[in-house]
């Protein structure tokens, strides 16, 4: 027998779901976006996740070549499967022709996670990106892989988008029974959706003899019919009946209620993030605040909504920057924010006082984000430039989203794998640079974040403008029959370098301005200097703590601190 070749399919390491509720994803259809692109987002929220830009070249593979599958969570080897003849190049969560796939983990019924080595959720994403050119192909690849080789992760929600369509797919294993049960639904044009670590598909149309709007996995050959808008595993209901999870009528079956029943933690820690996205896009969403807070679990939100206005890529970036501002859960308003309104809470998220359990909020913007992105896919662009990934490292609220064309040929040193790690500092790493700035900002957040956001807006506004102009150049080059890969690689990496240089300058500026809790005075962009001694600043400002904070200090230790006359 011919000796099989083994190609290593190494997957980046992420944290277990049990370590934290991770990730938030927004899905935007073409008619819901200002420029006609589809958009999906991702935030890799993990206390152990390093922020770099994974790059896996595609190509032609030899017969008999095998792939070693490694678990996306802990890196352990799982199984080997045959490689296909041709694969696409992957850059993080998108491929070279503009297909994007992101995820959030919802866990679901713990007994349904298989302990038998099979294909895990992270490998499903990578394999689908390697083998599929559009969303429907990706769903078919995922369905066939899990049926053939099994599935060994907990429940997952996938966002899947190409340049024309956006789909949400939710999947969970069958315990020690091989395979998975799942549902995939196309987001209607003009609508947006979101998911954040809880299953969101409830009831869905079932296949009938008269319509191909909904098909089961037994009819996957029909998945490319444009009228198909719902696809599901053929046993998604019968398996639930067999396990005793469901005994109602088929048309009453709810994927989420069956495989991931809602509770207070799921609503407050997960669905609240979806609500906060929806409330900022649609004025009618305030009615679901009680559900988001875990107070009325019967008042479930819709799977998708129509936004009051079309969303630009910058609008979507801002949706990923959320601390529940302006709601009852606003993280800048309670005592946990400290005197300088820092909207972050160090873990653990839950605590007890006097026997009563409490929680800190779990917002979209969180300190442990390794990287995040907004993936645009544009129908009007040449295939190498269909995908435009706006990529940032560290916390979404203070990151800068840099334009990375998914057809590029080489990743910048500042984002390249191997340049630093969670236990290895690197002076040239974008991840460590941004973390330096944010960790310093936590000490006087309400003041420093203004400077950070100002530079962030300046860079992102310029990048959006420059990318729009560059798109026109790409179209011209493509119409002339010229190769555009070198141009898009150069453009992408130049913007990364611009960001690194600007943030290095910002790091120095913040340190000089805010050293030792003071705030240096400025005029016309320069620090005020003593008229008598060069290099010495005038007396800096020393703002008082807020009155609320002084009251807390007095309540805690007032008898000791009291001035006696």
Kinemage of the C-alpha trace (Angstrom):
@kinemage 1
@onewidth
@group {chain A} dominant
@subgroup {mainchain}
@vectorlist {calphas} color= white
{ca unk a 1} P 0.000 0.000 0.000
{ca unk a 2} L 1.229 3.421 -0.875
{ca unk a 3} L 2.501 5.233 2.209
{ca unk a 4} L 0.192 8.061 3.187
{ca unk a 5} L 1.601 11.544 3.368
{ca unk a 6} L 0.734 13.503 6.510
{ca unk a 7} L 0.184 17.240 6.349
{ca unk a 8} L -0.063 19.029 9.668
{ca unk a 9} L -3.200 21.094 10.137
{ca unk a 10} L -2.212 23.099 13.219
{ca unk a 11} L -4.978 25.036 14.903
{ca unk a 12} L -4.464 28.027 17.185
{ca unk a 13} L -5.071 27.313 20.868
{ca unk a 14} L -8.046 28.832 22.641
{ca unk a 15} L -9.456 28.541 26.140
{ca unk a 16} L -12.068 26.047 27.271
{ca unk a 17} L -15.623 27.358 27.382
{ca unk a 18} L -15.643 26.668 31.115
{ca unk a 19} L -12.980 29.332 31.628
{ca unk a 20} L -15.215 32.166 30.429
{ca unk a 21} L -18.192 33.004 28.258
{ca unk a 22} L -16.352 33.887 25.078
{ca unk a 23} L -17.044 35.665 21.831
{ca unk a 24} L -19.749 37.823 20.283
{ca unk a 25} L -20.864 37.729 16.639
{ca unk a 26} L -22.968 40.133 14.568
{ca unk a 27} L -24.417 39.158 11.166
{ca unk a 28} L -25.345 41.839 8.597
{ca unk a 29} L -26.967 41.148 5.224
{ca unk a 30} L -26.269 43.137 2.042
{ca unk a 31} L -29.442 45.241 2.174
{ca unk a 32} L -28.820 46.034 5.841
{ca unk a 33} L -25.377 47.494 5.056
{ca unk a 34} L -24.664 50.886 3.537
{ca unk a 35} L -22.223 49.666 0.895
{ca unk a 36} L -23.998 46.429 -0.052
{ca unk a 37} L -21.434 44.139 1.565
{ca unk a 38} L -22.241 41.316 3.936
{ca unk a 39} L -20.587 41.561 7.349
{ca unk a 40} L -19.942 39.187 10.228
{ca unk a 41} L -17.924 39.852 13.365
{ca unk a 42} L -15.915 37.911 15.906
{ca unk a 43} L -14.295 38.617 19.262
{ca unk a 44} L -11.898 35.952 20.551
{ca unk a 45} L -12.427 36.502 24.251
{ca unk a 46} L -10.086 34.331 26.271
{ca unk a 47} L -7.691 34.867 29.136
{ca unk a 48} L -5.176 32.619 27.363
{ca unk a 49} L -5.684 33.663 23.718
{ca unk a 50} L -2.844 35.527 21.986
{ca unk a 51} L -3.691 38.076 19.299
{ca unk a 52} L -2.057 37.295 15.972
{ca unk a 53} L -3.148 36.749 12.379
{ca unk a 54} L -3.252 33.034 11.558
{ca unk a 55} L -2.300 32.304 7.931
{ca unk a 56} L -2.607 28.892 6.216
{ca unk a 57} L -1.641 28.744 2.516
{ca unk a 58} L -3.856 26.711 0.228
{ca unk a 59} L -2.848 24.788 -2.857
{ca unk a 60} L -2.979 21.487 -4.699
{ca unk a 61} L -2.483 18.345 -2.620
{ca unk a 62} L -1.229 14.894 -3.574
{ca unk a 63} L -3.458 11.800 -3.578
{ca unk a 64} L -3.340 9.976 -0.251
{ca unk a 65} L -2.384 13.059 1.741
{ca unk a 66} L -3.882 13.136 5.227
{ca unk a 67} L -4.660 15.903 7.713
{ca unk a 68} L -3.993 15.542 11.422
{ca unk a 69} L -6.832 17.204 13.324
{ca unk a 70} L -5.865 18.898 16.596
{ca unk a 71} L -8.400 20.059 19.169
{ca unk a 72} L -8.906 23.824 18.903
{ca unk a 73} L -9.262 24.073 22.658
{ca unk a 74} L -6.295 22.263 24.159
{ca unk a 75} L -4.191 21.266 21.154
{ca unk a 76} L -4.416 17.499 21.689
{ca unk a 77} L -4.314 15.310 18.546
{ca unk a 78} L -7.708 13.924 17.559
{ca unk a 79} L -8.066 12.048 14.267
{ca unk a 80} L -6.636 11.993 10.750
{ca unk a 81} L -8.822 12.569 7.695
{ca unk a 82} L -8.046 12.624 3.952
{ca unk a 83} L -7.052 15.932 2.400
{ca unk a 84} L -8.960 17.198 -0.638
{ca unk a 85} L -7.292 17.880 -3.969
{ca unk a 86} L -7.400 21.684 -3.761
{ca unk a 87} L -7.722 24.070 -0.807
{ca unk a 88} L -8.133 27.809 -0.374
{ca unk a 89} L -5.739 29.984 1.607
{ca unk a 90} L -7.052 30.950 5.049
{ca unk a 91} L -6.380 34.136 6.955
{ca unk a 92} L -7.847 33.777 10.449
{ca unk a 93} L -11.629 33.389 9.951
{ca unk a 94} L -11.861 34.038 6.222
{ca unk a 95} L -10.492 32.593 3.030
{ca unk a 96} L -8.974 34.117 -0.061
{ca unk a 97} L -12.292 34.331 -1.961
{ca unk a 98} L -14.153 36.204 0.776
{ca unk a 99} L -15.961 33.427 2.657
{ca unk a 100} L -16.029 34.141 6.392
{ca unk a 101} L -16.959 31.868 9.312
{ca unk a 102} L -17.010 32.954 12.955
{ca unk a 103} L -18.430 31.339 16.094
{ca unk a 104} L -19.605 31.560 19.666
{ca unk a 105} L -19.773 28.580 22.020
{ca unk a 106} L -23.126 27.917 23.684
{ca unk a 107} L -22.250 24.667 25.411
{ca unk a 108} L -25.747 23.222 25.725
{ca unk a 109} L -26.504 19.842 27.288
{ca unk a 110} L -23.190 18.633 28.704
{ca unk a 111} L -23.936 14.937 28.064
{ca unk a 112} L -23.997 15.579 24.304
{ca unk a 113} L -20.292 16.432 24.070
{ca unk a 114} L -18.544 13.315 22.803
{ca unk a 115} L -15.366 12.054 24.488
{ca unk a 116} L -14.477 10.014 21.399
{ca unk a 117} L -11.878 11.732 19.166
{ca unk a 118} L -13.563 13.226 16.117
{ca unk a 119} L -13.670 16.685 14.506
{ca unk a 120} L -13.971 19.647 16.866
{ca unk a 121} L -15.676 22.973 16.115
{ca unk a 122} L -12.470 24.896 15.379
{ca unk a 123} L -11.349 22.305 12.855
{ca unk a 124} L -14.781 22.404 11.214
{ca unk a 125} L -14.326 26.133 10.617
{ca unk a 126} L -10.853 25.728 9.162
{ca unk a 127} L -11.805 22.761 6.988
{ca unk a 128} L -14.892 24.563 5.668
{ca unk a 129} L -12.821 27.657 4.840
{ca unk a 130} L -10.281 25.476 3.060
{ca unk a 131} L -12.856 23.570 1.019
{ca unk a 132} L -15.766 25.958 0.387
{ca unk a 133} L -16.116 29.061 -1.777
{ca unk a 134} L -19.516 30.181 -0.486
{ca unk a 135} L -21.817 29.865 2.514
{ca unk a 136} L -23.955 27.016 1.170
{ca unk a 137} L -20.874 24.978 0.310
{ca unk a 138} L -19.566 25.611 3.837
{ca unk a 139} L -22.785 24.298 5.420
{ca unk a 140} L -22.610 21.208 3.209
{ca unk a 141} L -18.948 20.615 4.135
{ca unk a 142} L -19.694 20.919 7.853
{ca unk a 143} L -22.707 18.594 7.602
{ca unk a 144} L -20.811 15.939 5.663
{ca unk a 145} L -17.708 16.084 7.853
{ca unk a 146} L -19.664 15.611 11.076
{ca unk a 147} L -21.701 12.774 9.579
{ca unk a 148} L -18.593 10.990 8.298
{ca unk a 149} L -16.112 11.575 11.115
{ca unk a 150} L -18.215 12.654 14.096
{ca unk a 151} L -18.218 15.803 16.233
{ca unk a 152} L -16.508 16.183 19.616
{ca unk a 153} L -17.159 19.726 20.851
{ca unk a 154} L -19.989 21.237 22.864
{ca unk a 155} L -22.704 23.369 21.247
{ca unk a 156} L -21.638 26.041 18.748
{ca unk a 157} L -23.263 28.878 16.833
{ca unk a 158} L -21.597 29.676 13.498
{ca unk a 159} L -21.886 32.890 11.462
{ca unk a 160} L -21.276 32.020 7.794
{ca unk a 161} L -21.161 34.691 5.079
{ca unk a 162} L -20.094 35.042 1.470
{ca unk a 163} L -20.515 38.050 -0.798
{ca unk a 164} L -24.251 37.387 -1.285
{ca unk a 165} L -25.696 35.562 1.721
{ca unk a 166} L -25.425 35.382 5.503
{ca unk a 167} L -26.353 32.255 7.470
{ca unk a 168} L -26.516 31.265 11.125
{ca unk a 169} L -25.856 27.588 11.875
{ca unk a 170} L -26.180 25.971 15.303
{ca unk a 171} L -24.794 22.545 16.071
{ca unk a 172} L -24.423 20.201 19.031
{ca unk a 173} L -23.096 16.654 19.357
{ca unk a 174} L -24.993 13.428 20.077
{ca unk a 175} L -22.950 12.185 23.010
{ca unk a 176} L -21.255 8.910 22.179
{ca unk a 177} L -23.498 8.476 19.141
{ca unk a 178} L -21.556 9.513 16.054
{ca unk a 179} L -22.408 12.822 14.384
{ca unk a 180} L -24.280 15.968 15.338
{ca unk a 181} L -27.695 17.608 15.187
{ca unk a 182} L -27.919 21.076 13.697
{ca unk a 183} L -29.986 23.778 12.007
{ca unk a 184} L -28.853 26.459 9.530
{ca unk a 185} L -30.998 29.474 8.604
{ca unk a 186} L -30.429 32.193 6.017
{ca unk a 187} L -30.760 35.716 7.458
{ca unk a 188} L -33.411 37.574 5.403
{ca unk a 189} L -32.134 40.424 3.248
{ca unk a 190} L -32.311 43.774 5.008
{ca unk a 191} L -32.009 42.178 8.460
{ca unk a 192} L -29.272 41.622 11.011
{ca unk a 193} L -28.743 38.934 13.631
{ca unk a 194} L -26.327 38.229 16.472
{ca unk a 195} L -25.322 35.487 18.886
{ca unk a 196} L -23.235 35.508 22.051
{ca unk a 197} L -22.696 32.078 23.633
{ca unk a 198} L -26.288 30.929 23.741
{ca unk a 199} L -28.241 29.036 21.062
{ca unk a 200} L -30.680 31.417 19.347
{ca unk a 201} L -32.558 29.310 16.779
{ca unk a 202} L -35.920 28.335 18.224
{ca unk a 203} L -38.644 27.025 15.867
{ca unk a 204} L -37.992 26.817 12.137
{ca unk a 205} L -39.893 25.774 8.961
{ca unk a 206} L -39.836 22.042 8.261
{ca unk a 207} L -39.459 20.372 4.870
{ca unk a 208} L -42.662 19.763 2.948
{ca unk a 209} L -43.501 18.052 -0.330
{ca unk a 210} L -44.626 21.363 -1.845
{ca unk a 211} L -41.688 23.631 -1.032
{ca unk a 212} L -37.893 23.605 -1.049
{ca unk a 213} L -37.686 26.555 1.333
{ca unk a 214} L -36.630 24.118 4.058
{ca unk a 215} L -34.680 20.869 3.520
{ca unk a 216} L -33.196 18.182 5.736
{ca unk a 217} L -29.673 16.788 5.463
{ca unk a 218} L -31.098 13.902 3.406
{ca unk a 219} L -31.694 16.480 0.645
{ca unk a 220} L -28.293 18.244 0.730
{ca unk a 221} L -28.020 17.947 -3.029
{ca unk a 222} L -30.694 20.662 -3.134
{ca unk a 223} L -28.865 23.100 -0.854
{ca unk a 224} L -27.776 25.214 -3.836
{ca unk a 225} L -31.352 25.909 -4.931
{ca unk a 226} L -31.790 29.664 -4.257
{ca unk a 227} L -35.204 29.170 -2.645
{ca unk a 228} L -33.678 27.033 0.136
{ca unk a 229} L -33.435 29.179 3.281
{ca unk a 230} L -33.397 26.536 6.029
{ca unk a 231} L -31.320 23.359 6.256
{ca unk a 232} L -31.299 20.940 9.198
{ca unk a 233} L -30.012 17.503 10.147
{ca unk a 234} L -32.618 14.859 9.367
{ca unk a 235} L -32.665 13.630 12.983
{ca unk a 236} L -32.637 16.978 14.802
{ca unk a 237} L -36.146 16.255 16.166
{ca unk a 238} L -36.155 12.454 16.301
{ca unk a 239} L -32.891 12.424 18.273
{ca unk a 240} L -34.412 14.837 20.807
{ca unk a 241} L -37.426 12.559 21.158
{ca unk a 242} L -35.207 9.513 21.626
{ca unk a 243} L -33.265 11.265 24.404
{ca unk a 244} L -36.452 12.426 26.131
{ca unk a 245} L -35.747 16.123 25.555
{ca unk a 246} L -38.891 16.787 23.498
{ca unk a 247} L -42.347 15.218 23.163
{ca unk a 248} L -44.441 17.879 21.415
{ca unk a 249} L -45.542 18.305 17.801
{ca unk a 250} L -42.778 18.594 15.199
{ca unk a 251} L -43.793 22.139 14.270
{ca unk a 252} L -43.413 23.171 17.943
{ca unk a 253} L -39.803 21.964 18.134
{ca unk a 254} L -37.305 24.644 19.269
{ca unk a 255} L -33.601 23.909 18.800
{ca unk a 256} L -32.509 26.330 21.528
{ca unk a 257} L -35.129 25.347 24.108
{ca unk a 258} L -34.387 21.667 23.534
{ca unk a 259} L -30.603 21.503 23.333
{ca unk a 260} L -29.644 24.620 25.358
{ca unk a 261} L -32.493 25.593 27.707
{ca unk a 262} L -32.400 29.247 28.753
{ca unk a 263} L -31.667 30.200 32.375
{ca unk a 264} L -30.639 33.334 34.278
{ca unk a 265} L -26.923 32.946 33.495
{ca unk a 266} L -27.516 32.397 29.782
{ca unk a 267} L -29.749 35.470 29.568
{ca unk a 268} L -27.667 37.820 31.724
{ca unk a 269} L -24.218 36.680 30.583
{ca unk a 270} L -24.972 35.943 26.915
{ca unk a 271} L -28.296 37.079 25.492
{ca unk a 272} L -27.798 40.482 27.133
{ca unk a 273} L -25.013 41.151 24.634
{ca unk a 274} L -27.310 40.360 21.710
{ca unk a 275} L -29.939 42.669 23.208
{ca unk a 276} L -27.394 45.459 23.578
{ca unk a 277} L -26.538 45.143 19.871
{ca unk a 278} L -30.195 45.033 18.841
{ca unk a 279} L -31.202 47.994 21.063
{ca unk a 280} L -28.601 50.175 19.357
{ca unk a 281} L -29.959 49.264 15.911
{ca unk a 282} L -33.713 49.167 16.476
{ca unk a 283} L -35.725 51.513 18.707
{ca unk a 284} L -38.294 48.820 19.521
{ca unk a 285} L -35.890 46.541 21.399
{ca unk a 286} L -36.233 48.180 24.823
{ca unk a 287} L -39.167 45.817 25.447
{ca unk a 288} L -36.700 42.942 25.871
{ca unk a 289} L -34.609 44.515 28.636
{ca unk a 290} L -36.211 42.313 31.298
{ca unk a 291} L -35.262 39.223 29.297
{ca unk a 292} L -31.673 40.430 28.851
{ca unk a 293} L -31.404 40.923 32.600
{ca unk a 294} L -32.644 37.387 33.241
{ca unk a 295} L -35.881 38.593 34.852
{ca unk a 296} L -38.408 37.333 32.266
{ca unk a 297} L -37.125 34.310 30.380
{ca unk a 298} L -40.407 33.928 28.482
{ca unk a 299} L -39.890 37.245 26.677
{ca unk a 300} L -37.376 35.903 24.173
{ca unk a 301} L -35.957 38.160 21.477
{ca unk a 302} L -36.376 37.465 17.754
{ca unk a 303} L -33.560 35.707 15.914
{ca unk a 304} L -33.125 38.668 13.581
{ca unk a 305} L -34.289 42.291 13.408
{ca unk a 306} L -34.541 45.025 10.792
{ca unk a 307} L -32.232 47.928 11.736
{ca unk a 308} L -33.661 51.438 11.741
{ca unk a 309} L -30.937 52.445 9.282
{ca unk a 310} L -28.394 50.677 7.128
{ca unk a 311} L -25.096 49.994 8.860
{ca unk a 312} L -21.656 51.088 7.724
{ca unk a 313} L -18.573 49.081 8.621
{ca unk a 314} L -17.774 51.753 11.215
{ca unk a 315} L -21.253 51.339 12.703
{ca unk a 316} L -20.558 47.621 13.110
{ca unk a 317} L -17.157 48.324 14.658
{ca unk a 318} L -18.909 50.540 17.203
{ca unk a 319} L -21.501 47.851 17.946
{ca unk a 320} L -18.594 45.660 18.990
{ca unk a 321} L -17.652 48.393 21.502
{ca unk a 322} L -20.220 48.090 24.233
{ca unk a 323} L -20.320 48.271 28.026
{ca unk a 324} L -24.139 48.498 28.237
{ca unk a 325} L -23.806 52.288 28.108
{ca unk a 326} L -27.054 54.040 28.978
{ca unk a 327} L -28.797 50.934 30.407
{ca unk a 328} L -29.382 49.593 33.902
{ca unk a 329} L -26.332 47.402 33.362
{ca unk a 330} L -24.000 50.308 32.448
{ca unk a 331} L -20.611 49.155 33.739
{ca unk a 332} L -19.262 52.675 34.298
{ca unk a 333} L -21.875 53.615 36.914
{ca unk a 334} L -21.556 51.213 39.843
{ca unk a 335} L -18.859 51.166 42.505
{ca unk a 336} L -17.041 48.320 40.757
{ca unk a 337} L -15.895 50.824 38.123
{ca unk a 338} L -13.660 52.536 40.682
{ca unk a 339} L -13.171 56.287 40.901
{ca unk a 340} L -12.284 56.606 37.201
{ca unk a 341} L -15.217 54.653 35.719
{ca unk a 342} L -13.300 51.659 34.400
{ca unk a 343} L -15.914 49.419 32.715
{ca unk a 344} L -14.063 46.185 33.420
{ca unk a 345} L -14.299 43.667 36.239
{ca unk a 346} L -11.469 41.321 37.050
{ca unk a 347} L -12.522 37.691 37.301
{ca unk a 348} L -14.299 35.804 38.735
{ca unk a 349} L -17.566 37.281 37.491
{ca unk a 350} L -19.705 35.881 40.300
{ca unk a 351} L -19.415 36.532 44.029
{ca unk a 352} L -21.340 36.217 47.304
{ca unk a 353} L -22.089 38.745 50.043
{ca unk a 354} L -24.017 37.652 53.108
{ca unk a 355} L -25.054 34.435 51.423
{ca unk a 356} L -26.575 36.233 48.399
{ca unk a 357} L -25.124 35.538 44.948
{ca unk a 358} L -24.261 38.428 42.620
{ca unk a 359} L -22.721 38.821 39.162
{ca unk a 360} L -20.577 41.327 37.341
{ca unk a 361} L -21.864 42.107 33.858
{ca unk a 362} L -20.394 40.316 30.864
{ca unk a 363} L -20.278 42.989 28.149
{ca unk a 364} L -19.186 42.778 24.509
{ca unk a 365} L -16.072 44.839 25.218
{ca unk a 366} L -13.955 42.912 27.675
{ca unk a 367} L -10.346 43.079 28.763
{ca unk a 368} L -9.391 39.508 27.835
{ca unk a 369} L -10.080 39.757 24.094
{ca unk a 370} L -7.125 38.383 22.142
{ca unk a 371} L -8.298 39.670 18.766
{ca unk a 372} L -11.501 40.680 17.018
{ca unk a 373} L -12.640 41.418 13.502
{ca unk a 374} L -15.328 42.633 11.133
{ca unk a 375} L -15.306 40.614 7.900
{ca unk a 376} L -16.786 42.297 4.854
{ca unk a 377} L -17.508 40.329 1.677
{ca unk a 378} L -18.167 42.467 -1.406
{ca unk a 379} L -19.958 41.128 -4.463
{ca unk a 380} L -18.639 43.803 -6.826
{ca unk a 381} L -14.930 43.172 -6.140
{ca unk a 382} L -12.550 40.729 -7.880
{ca unk a 383} L -12.313 37.399 -6.025
{ca unk a 384} L -8.914 38.139 -4.441
{ca unk a 385} L -10.357 41.315 -2.910
{ca unk a 386} L -13.898 40.221 -2.097
{ca unk a 387} L -12.938 39.696 1.512
{ca unk a 388} L -11.854 42.706 3.584
{ca unk a 389} L -11.123 41.827 7.194
{ca unk a 390} L -11.000 44.698 9.665
{ca unk a 391} L -8.705 43.142 12.252
{ca unk a 392} L -7.774 44.371 15.718
{ca unk a 393} L -6.015 43.011 18.783
{ca unk a 394} L -6.928 43.334 22.477
{ca unk a 395} L -10.133 44.894 23.837
{ca unk a 396} L -12.640 45.930 21.156
{ca unk a 397} L -13.349 49.284 22.823
{ca unk a 398} L -9.764 50.477 22.461
{ca unk a 399} L -8.492 48.490 19.493
{ca unk a 400} L -7.892 49.833 15.993
{ca unk a 401} L -9.483 47.854 13.167
{ca unk a 402} L -6.938 47.592 10.356
{ca unk a 403} L -7.935 46.754 6.752
{ca unk a 404} L -6.597 43.310 5.771
{ca unk a 405} L -7.553 41.998 2.329
{ca unk a 406} L -8.125 38.254 2.699
{ca unk a 407} L -6.374 37.503 -0.579
{ca unk a 408} L -3.027 38.863 0.658
{ca unk a 409} L 0.117 36.737 0.329
{ca unk a 410} L 2.081 37.605 3.471
{ca unk a 411} L 1.222 38.745 7.004
{ca unk a 412} L 2.942 41.741 8.604
{ca unk a 413} L 5.612 41.017 11.210
{ca unk a 414} L 3.551 42.897 13.804
{ca unk a 415} L 0.715 40.350 13.486
{ca unk a 416} L 2.609 37.267 12.384
{ca unk a 417} L 2.303 33.972 14.259
{ca unk a 418} L 5.355 33.299 16.409
{ca unk a 419} L 6.088 36.958 17.099
{ca unk a 420} L 5.532 36.789 20.845
{ca unk a 421} L 3.138 34.669 22.873
{ca unk a 422} L 1.049 34.913 26.043
{ca unk a 423} L 4.181 34.056 28.039
{ca unk a 424} L 6.675 35.807 25.756
{ca unk a 425} L 6.850 39.588 25.311
{ca unk a 426} L 7.875 41.009 21.922
{ca unk a 427} L 8.730 44.648 21.208
{ca unk a 428} L 7.423 44.284 17.647
{ca unk a 429} L 4.133 42.566 18.517
{ca unk a 430} L 0.907 44.506 17.961
{ca unk a 431} L -0.756 42.474 20.722
{ca unk a 432} L 1.758 43.486 23.391
{ca unk a 433} L 1.771 47.115 22.266
{ca unk a 434} L -2.003 47.451 22.576
{ca unk a 435} L -2.038 45.617 25.894
{ca unk a 436} L 0.581 48.005 27.269
{ca unk a 437} L -1.633 50.958 26.420
{ca unk a 438} L -4.884 49.502 27.753
{ca unk a 439} L -3.417 48.121 30.961
{ca unk a 440} L -1.940 51.549 31.699
{ca unk a 441} L -5.284 53.163 30.848
{ca unk a 442} L -7.124 51.052 33.416
{ca unk a 443} L -5.413 53.120 36.147
{ca unk a 444} L -7.145 56.362 35.092
{ca unk a 445} L -9.633 55.132 32.533
{ca unk a 446} L -12.155 57.975 32.255
{ca unk a 447} L -9.368 60.384 31.308
{ca unk a 448} L -7.059 58.213 29.206
{ca unk a 449} L -9.797 56.578 27.136
{ca unk a 450} L -10.574 59.978 25.588
{ca unk a 451} L -7.064 60.169 24.152
{ca unk a 452} L -7.197 56.542 23.018
{ca unk a 453} L -10.551 56.908 21.306
{ca unk a 454} L -9.435 60.097 19.562
{ca unk a 455} L -6.452 58.346 17.958
{ca unk a 456} L -8.550 55.269 17.241
{ca unk a 457} L -11.132 57.313 15.341
{ca unk a 458} L -8.449 59.192 13.424
{ca unk a 459} L -6.839 55.961 12.225
{ca unk a 460} L -10.057 54.099 11.424
{ca unk a 461} L -11.584 57.046 9.554
{ca unk a 462} L -8.461 57.361 7.450
{ca unk a 463} L -8.315 53.596 6.812
{ca unk a 464} L -11.932 53.442 5.658
{ca unk a 465} L -11.352 56.360 3.294
{ca unk a 466} L -8.097 54.893 1.985
{ca unk a 467} L -9.625 51.427 1.516
{ca unk a 468} L -12.515 52.895 -0.491
{ca unk a 469} L -10.028 54.678 -2.765
{ca unk a 470} L -7.837 51.601 -3.021
{ca unk a 471} L -10.827 49.454 -4.026
{ca unk a 472} L -11.180 51.619 -7.122
{ca unk a 473} L -7.509 51.056 -7.957
{ca unk a 474} L -7.957 47.308 -7.524
{ca unk a 475} L -10.957 47.273 -9.844
{ca unk a 476} L -8.969 49.179 -12.465
{ca unk a 477} L -5.990 46.813 -12.195
{ca unk a 478} L -8.260 43.784 -12.378
{ca unk a 479} L -10.045 45.105 -15.475
{ca unk a 480} L -6.625 45.458 -17.096
{ca unk a 481} L -5.955 41.795 -16.327
{ca unk a 482} L -3.182 42.556 -13.835
{ca unk a 483} L -2.378 40.509 -10.721
{ca unk a 484} L -3.610 42.393 -7.655
{ca unk a 485} L -2.272 40.143 -4.897
{ca unk a 486} L 0.996 42.037 -4.486
{ca unk a 487} L -0.876 45.344 -4.317
{ca unk a 488} L -3.381 44.198 -1.688
{ca unk a 489} L -0.584 42.631 0.376
{ca unk a 490} L 1.400 45.863 0.319
{ca unk a 491} L -1.643 48.004 1.171
{ca unk a 492} L -2.714 45.765 4.080
{ca unk a 493} L 0.729 45.588 5.640
{ca unk a 494} L 1.305 49.335 5.252
{ca unk a 495} L -1.809 50.003 7.331
{ca unk a 496} L -0.601 47.580 9.986
{ca unk a 497} L 2.719 49.428 10.139
{ca unk a 498} L 0.935 52.780 10.324
{ca unk a 499} L -1.094 51.508 13.278
{ca unk a 500} L 1.950 50.129 15.081
{ca unk a 501} L 3.842 53.404 14.704
{ca unk a 502} L 0.869 55.542 15.768
{ca unk a 503} L 0.173 53.396 18.834
{ca unk a 504} L 3.824 53.429 19.855
{ca unk a 505} L 3.664 57.228 19.776
{ca unk a 506} L 0.401 57.123 21.767
{ca unk a 507} L 2.004 54.859 24.386
{ca unk a 508} L 4.782 57.406 24.941
{ca unk a 509} L 2.304 60.290 25.016
{ca unk a 510} L 0.070 58.666 27.643
{ca unk a 511} L 3.005 57.816 29.880
{ca unk a 512} L 4.299 61.390 29.793
{ca unk a 513} L 0.840 62.951 30.257
{ca unk a 514} L -0.476 60.752 33.077
{ca unk a 515} L 2.636 59.762 35.039
{ca unk a 516} L 2.111 59.396 38.809
{ca unk a 517} L -1.616 60.136 38.681
{ca unk a 518} L -1.131 63.699 37.436
{ca unk a 519} L -2.425 65.158 34.172
{ca unk a 520} L -0.046 67.504 32.361
{ca unk a 521} L -1.463 70.674 30.884
{ca unk a 522} L -1.449 71.060 27.098
{ca unk a 523} L -1.890 73.792 24.524
{ca unk a 524} L -1.911 73.432 20.737
{ca unk a 525} L -0.895 69.787 21.000
{ca unk a 526} L 2.133 70.415 23.219
{ca unk a 527} L 2.727 70.038 26.930
{ca unk a 528} L 3.103 73.382 28.692
{ca unk a 529} L 6.727 74.029 29.654
{ca unk a 530} L 8.052 76.165 32.482
{ca unk a 531} L 9.196 79.592 31.149
{ca unk a 532} L 12.193 79.433 33.454
{ca unk a 533} L 13.526 75.892 33.088
{ca unk a 534} L 13.619 73.992 29.785
{ca unk a 535} L 12.084 70.511 29.912
{ca unk a 536} L 10.193 71.113 33.141
{ca unk a 537} L 6.418 71.115 32.893
{ca unk a 538} L 4.221 73.637 34.595
{ca unk a 539} L 2.365 72.311 37.615
{ca unk a 540} L 0.100 69.519 36.319
{ca unk a 541} L -3.592 69.148 37.096
{ca unk a 542} L -4.479 66.909 40.022
{ca unk a 543} L -8.242 66.320 39.683
{ca unk a 544} L -10.101 65.192 42.775
{ca unk a 545} L -11.806 61.822 43.068
{ca unk a 546} L -15.576 61.947 42.399
{ca unk a 547} L -17.727 62.951 45.394
{ca unk a 548} L -19.336 59.500 45.366
{ca unk a 549} L -15.946 57.902 45.871
{ca unk a 550} L -15.048 60.156 48.814
{ca unk a 551} L -18.276 59.096 50.510
{ca unk a 552} L -17.305 55.456 50.091
{ca unk a 553} L -13.863 56.107 51.580
{ca unk a 554} L -15.393 57.845 54.576
{ca unk a 555} L -17.913 55.041 55.087
{ca unk a 556} L -15.116 52.480 55.000
{ca unk a 557} L -12.433 54.245 57.060
{ca unk a 558} L -13.707 57.679 58.021
{ca unk a 559} L -12.897 57.460 61.728
{ca unk a 560} L -9.219 56.920 60.969
{ca unk a 561} L -9.006 59.568 58.249
{ca unk a 562} L -11.018 62.241 60.059
{ca unk a 563} L -9.272 65.607 60.572
{ca unk a 564} L -9.384 66.578 64.266
{ca unk a 565} L -9.050 70.269 65.148
